[in-house]
Amino acid sequence: MAEVDGQVSEQAGAIRVRALAAIEGAEAMEDLQRVEREFTAKNGPVGALLASIKTAPPLERRGIGQAVNELKGAITCALEQRREALAADRLAAERRADDFDPTLPAASLDVGSLHPLTHVVRRLEEIFTQMGYAVLDGPEVELEFYNFDSLNIPGDHPAREHFDTFWCRSEAPEAASARLLMRTHTSPVQMRALERMELPFRAIVPGRCFRNETTDASHEHTFHQMEGLVVGEGITVGHMMGAMKTFLRELFQKDLEVRLRPGYFPFVEPGFELDVRCPFCADRKTRGCSVCKRSTWIELCPSGMVHPVVLRHGGVDPERYTGFAFGLGLSRLVMLRFGIDDIRHLLGCDLRFLSQF
Ligand SMILES: [Zn+2]
């Protein structure tokens, strides 16, 4: 009896040593599951030891049962500990692999920015609305009448040759002046404003214009202008100069001289080229820079007193009312404001350029 008992405990001890070594040696959950199956299966070593109860003398069976239970308990306990250790190892490895650091700030999102043109248009709208101007809009596909005829540019007028126009194709033959085109300037909105606005009024019209031009660093087929129009009783060139000086002071944050040179545009009389003292070198002792091409003046916009013919086309009595108009080159102003040397950047979609603003 003692001999059989001793044999069982010896076998149990040997299984225990093998099982614990295998459990300790398991490097992954899969290994551990395999070890568990190997030792706890019915036909495994523990099962075989238990089966020996059947052939053992009755008095020894209790001893065998106890030995097997102790063995099972030891194996289960070792499996549980190893499982926890492996789970902790795996978590630590995952954290290392992700370089996971909960104290770091979250990754920033890529957000868009405003186009330089939008920056300038918004600023100009702000300045002019503070000066009592309305912001108007008009169609980009325009009637020939509004773009040319109503502005004192009849069909055979030589001034039309300055505008290389994109004409819209049409199926039906149209009456003269009813043809459609892509507007070549923002001036047609002058006429639409004269027709609709109550007098007196002040208005600006920022918008896109189109000309059939070969593109280069200073020419684009699509460009931006901002028309200005003020009509009322007793409006003079002095009012125009005052308005321009005020807006330039607001935009460049300094007082800048302006000057007028005679200019010819069919829809104004008299017409002027309005120049501004170069804001980039006005404060320096040595005047002149690359922006103003050493002249200290920058051509800002064509301007003038609204032609009586234009007022009459808009249903306004030129004997009673006068007005001034100007056509700011927005694209050019944006280039001046941000020091951009090629107009083609403005319509390009290069993010390296756009993300700077
Ligand atoms: Zn300059």
Residues whose N, C-alpha, C, O or C-beta is under 5 A from the ligand:
A	BS01	ZN	C278 F280 C281 G288 C289 V291 C292 T296
